[in-house]
Amino acid sequence: MSKIKQIFSREILNSKATPTLETTVVLSDGTVASASCPSGTSVGSYEAAELRDNDPEKFQGKGVLKAVENVEKIIAPILLDKDATKQQEIDNLMMHADGTLNKGKLGANAILSVSMAVAKAASISLHLPLFMYLREYIKNENIPLKIPTPAFNLINGGKHANNNMDFQEFLVIPATSISYPESLNLATSVYQSIRKNLEERNAISLTGDEGGYAPTFPTNKEGLTFLQEAIMETKYRPNYDVFLGLDCSADNFYSSKEYKLKDSASAMSSEALVSFYNELTKEFHFIYLEDPMSEDDWEGWANLNQKISHQTIIVGDDLVATNPYRLQIALDRKAITGIIIKPNQIGTVIEALAMVEAARLANLKIVVSHRSAETNDDFIADFSVAVSADYVKFGAPSRGERVAKYNRLLLIDRQLRGI
């Protein structure tokens, strides 16, 4: 038994020049492991709460020294001498110490950084790859281990880019039959094709928060057409080797019960937006639509799901926020066929694993996702394999904090194939 002997934390920077926590756990056998917590830019109303210092003199009020103090002065004392392999007990102790529904007292960022670091330490102590250690908490052992299919965010819009695109992520998704190494080749081929086409147009080729390009187009539809053309200039065949998808993040263009898109001269009703998505899906053959409606537009979600879910996965992110109560409502309303899983939306490893189990029982597609403000921590890659997710979202195949996850999956892929 390897007991927790020390826990300490520090304030570090994430990929958006904003502070986050890195927590280190030391075990009695000398094992040392660290984990850092990501943050979101497009944040749903029902997510667990990050704790920020709100000191305008430091990091525009976004410092996390209070969360660091909570790790070292409140969380550490209750976890010392606990068995590091008892993840459920450890996470439950932290949740009890916090005592709120949204982890707003200690901070979900403080709690999750400890939760992930403990899981890493336990796996190292047991000489197991992290994905195999986390696998022990999955009840259905009949589900084969696999590398999830990546959904690459190659054009950034919305809050992820300072451009005029309403939709937040223009996704390129390889066919599930393509091997993971080949899917990376596909993504980089399309990525370079996009850059070449932008340069030929003397257009901006700067990138957004998640490493995808952030060009300006008069309408969202023109952005989709441009992306489709970039794919056609590679060896990969649209709607056969590779498919398009969107993370719309509709809350960002929803106001006063209407949706305001550059594709329409006037604001759209919920029903009109559903018709617009239906038209786009017929033209671009979307395999994936994430957060196409506002997080409380239940009628719109159910309407869209009824119309196009036979061909397109309707995925809830802000709608569900990795929250079991929101998931149950979404299931009752027949709103989704897929779910985003983000551990920092719920705040502990064990709760994120439980959400995967609940979603799988409901026959939803599982999409494990990073956040826009990331670190080089690759925990989420192991987590996605451990739960046999259908898809992963780590951004574009560029920037260190994104590539760290993709490269970790490359190593796991070799391990699974016995290379």
N, C-alpha and C positions, 0 to 999 in steps of 0.2 A: 504494500500500500504506500503510495506516494502522497504525502500530505502537503498542503499549502503552507509554506513557511514565510513567505514575504509577498506583498503586493504593493507596487508603487506605480505612479502615473506621471505623465508630463504633458504639457501643451505643445503640440506640433502644428505644422501647416498642412492643409490639404491642397488639392489641385486648383482650387479657386482662391488661393491666398487667404484662406479663412482658417482660424484655429480649430483643431479637434484634439481628441485625446489619444495617446498611445499608452497602454497599460501593460506592465510586465509582471508576470507571475513566476515565482521561484518555488520549486518543490524540494522536499526533504532529500531526494536522491540527487540533487544538484541540477535538475532540469530547469531551464530558463526559456520562457516563451513570451512573445509580445504580440499585441494586436492593436490596431487602430480603427477608429470608427468613422464611416463616411457620413456625409450629409446630403440632403436633397436641395434642389433649387425650386422645382415645382413640387411643393409639399401639400399633401392632402390634409383636409381638416381633421381627419380621424386618426392621424399618426400619433405614435407615442412622442412625448415632448422632449426635445433637446434642452439642456440647461445651458444658458449663456449668461455671462457676467453683467451685461448691460452697462458697462463702463465706457462712456463715449471717448475717453482718453486713450483706450487701448483697443485696437482692432475694430474700431467703429462699433463698440459694444458687443462684439461677437466672441470675446475671449471665453475660455472654458476653465479658468482657474478654480471657480467654485465647484465644478464637476470633478476636477482633479482632487480637490480637498475632500469631496464626498467619497471618492475612491479610497483615499489613504486614511481618513479619520472615521468613516462610518462603515464602509463596505469591508475593508481589509480586516478590522478586528473581528467581525462576525464570521469570516471565512478562514481565519488562521487555524491550522491543524485539522482542517476538513480534508477528506479524501478527494483528490482532484478528479477522480473518475466518476464521482457521483454528480453528474451535470445537473440532473433534475433537482437534487437537494440544494445545490449551490445557487442555481437560478431562483428557486423558490425562496431561499433565505434573503436574497437581494430584493425580490418583489415584496416580501413581507416587510423588510426594513423601509422600503419606499412607501408602501401603504396607499398609493393612489392608483386610479385606473389607467392613467396615461404616463406613469413613471415621472411625473412632473416634480416630485420632491427631490429625488437624487439625480434625476436626469437619465433619459434612455441612453444618451451617449456615454455616460459614466458606467451604467449597468452593462451595456452591450460590450464595451471594451474589455471589461473583466470577464464576462461570459465567454467571449471568443478566446481570450488569452488562456483561460483555464482549460478549454477544450483543446487548444494547441498543445499546452503543456502535458495534458493527460495522454495525448496521442504520441508525443515524443517519448514520454516515460514508458509507454507500453510498446515502443518500437513499431508503431503502426502508422502508415500514411494517414493524414488527417481525414481523408474521405472514407477510409475503412473504419476509422474510429467512430466517426459520426454515423456511419451506416448501422452501427450496433443499436442506435436509437430508433431505427425504422422498423416498424412492426411487420410489414409485408416483405418477407425475405425472398418471395418469388419474383419480384421485379428485378430484372437484370441490371447490373451496373452498366452505364454507358456514358459517353460524352454527349451532352445535350447539343442540339443544333443551335449555332449562334445566330442571333438577329443583329446584324451590323448597322449601326446608326451612321450612315455615310454622309447625309446632309442634315445639318442641325438647324433648327428654327425655334420659334417660340422663345421661351425664357433661356434657352441654351445658346442663343446667338443674337447678336445685335443686328438683325436683318429684318426684313418685312414679312417673313414667313409665319403664318399663324400656326401651322402644325409643327410640333416640337421635334419629331424625329421621323426622317424618311429612311425606312429600313430596307435593307437587302438581306434576304433570307435564303440560304442554300436549300436545295431539296434534302430531305432527311436521309436519302439514300447515299449522299455524298459523304465521304470520310471526313473526319475533322481536319486533318492536315490539308486536304484538298479544299475544304471550305475556307481556310485561311488564304489559300492561293486565289480562290475566287474573289474574296473580299478585297484583297490588295490589288487584284487586276482591275476591278471596278473602281476602286479608290483612285488609282492612277489614271484611269480613263476619265474620271470626273475632272481631275486636275488638268489634264491635257485639254479637255473641251472648254474649261473655264478660261485657260490661258489663251486659247485660240480666239475666244470671244472678247479678249481683253477685260474679262470679268474678274471680280475679287475672288482670290483663292485662299483667303484666310480661313481659319478653322474656329469652331465653336467650343463650348465647354467639354464636349465628349469626343473631340478629335475629328469629327466629321466636318466637311466644308460648310461654309455659311454664306452662300451666294444670295443675291437679291433677285427675285423674280416678281413680275407684276401680279401673279396669282399662284396659289398653291398647286393648282393643276399643272401650270407650266413647269414648276419644280419637279413634279412627278414625270412629266414628259421628258425633261432633261435627264433625269436619272435613268429612265428606261432606255433612252438613246445611248447613254454611257455604257449600259450593260450590253447593248447590241453590238458595240464596237469591240467587245471581248469575245473569246471563244465560247462563252457560256450562253445558253439559250434561255431567254425569258419564258417563264411559265412552264419550264421543264427542268432546267438545272437550277434556276434561281427565280425567286418570287419577290414581289414588293409587299411592304406593310407600312403602317403608320402608327406612331404614338401621337395622337392628336392633342392630348392634354387640354381637353375642351374647356376646362374651368378658366383657362387663360383668355378665351375669347367669348365667354358667356357673361352676360350682364342684363339685369332686368328681365329675366326669363326669355332672353333672345341670344342668338349666336351671331357674332359679327365677323365675317370672313371677307378677305379681299376678293374672293371669287364672286361675290354678289354685291350689287350696288346698295341693296337694302338688307337690314338685319333679317336673319332667318328664324322662323319658329322651330321648335323641336321637330315637328313633322317634316318641315322643309329640309332641315339638315339631314334627317334620315334619308330622304329622297336623294339628296346630293351625294351622300355616301353610297347609296345604291347605284347611282349613275357612275361614280368613280370606280366602284368595284367591277362593274360590267366592262369598263374600259381598261382598267389596269390589273384586273384579276387579283385583288388583294387576298393574301392568305391570312392576314393578321391585321386587326384594328384594336388599338389600345386606347382606353379613355376617350372614345369618340363623342361621348355626351358628358355633361356636367355631373358632378358626383352626387347630386340630389335630384337629377332628372330621371326618376325611375321609369316613368312612362316612356320616355325617349329610348332608354336602354332596352326595355322589353320590346318596343316596336322594332328597333334596329335588329335585335337578336332574332326576332321572329322572321324578319325579312331576309337576312343574308347569312345567318350562322350555318346554313347547310354547306357553304363554301368558304367562309371566312371565320377565323377564331375571333370571338369578341372578348377582349381581355380587360379585366378590371384592375386598375392600379390605385389611383386616388379614390375610386369608388369603394374599394374594399380596404385598402391601407393595411394589408396583412393583419386584419382585425377579425376575430371569429364572429363577433356580433354582426359586423357589416357583411361578412361572407354569408351568414345565414339569411339575411335580408335579400341579398343578391340572388341566392338560390330560390328563395320563396317567390321572388318577382320574376324568375326566369330571365335574368338580365345578362348573364355571361356564360361563356363556354371555356374561358381560360382565366387564370389569375396570376398576377405578379406577386412574387414572394421577395420581400426586402427585410432582412432581419432587423434593420434599424427602425423600421416602421412599427415593430412590436416590442423590441428591446431586449430580448434574450434569445440565445440559441435554441433552447428547449421549446419555447413558444413558437419560434419559426418552424421548427421540425413538426410540431403538432399541427400547424396551419397547413403544411404540405399534406399531412395525413388526411385531414378533414377535406381538403380540396380533391385529393385523389379518390376518396370515397364517393365524392359527388361527380366523378368522371370528368373533372375539369383538366384542361391542359395546364401543366405547371411551367411557369416562366420565372426563373431565378434571375434577379437583377441587381446590378450595382446601383450607385447614385451618381449624380452629376459632379458632386464635390467628393472626389475619391482620394485615397492614398495608395501607396504601392502594396498594401496588404492584399494577399491573394486568397484569403480565407473563403471568399464567396465562390471561388472556382471549385474548391474541394466540396463545399456545401452542395453545389449544384449536382456534382457527380454522386455524392452520398445519397441524395434523394431521388436520383434518376430523373431529373427534370427533363421536360420535353425540349425546352429552349432556354438559352441564356442571353442576357443583354449586358454587354460590357462596353458598349460604345464602338467607336471606329478602331481599326487595327493600327492605331498610332497613339502617341503620347504614352509616357512610361507607366502611368497609373492604370491605363487600359491594357497595354501590352503585357503587364505583369500577370494579369488574369488569363489572357489568351495563352501565354507561354506556359503557365502552370498547367493548363488543360493539355498542352502538347506533351508535357512530361507524364501526366496521368494517362493519356492515351497510349503512350509507349508501355507504361506499366500494365495496363489492362490487356494489351496485345502481347505481353510477355517478351518485349524486346530488351 
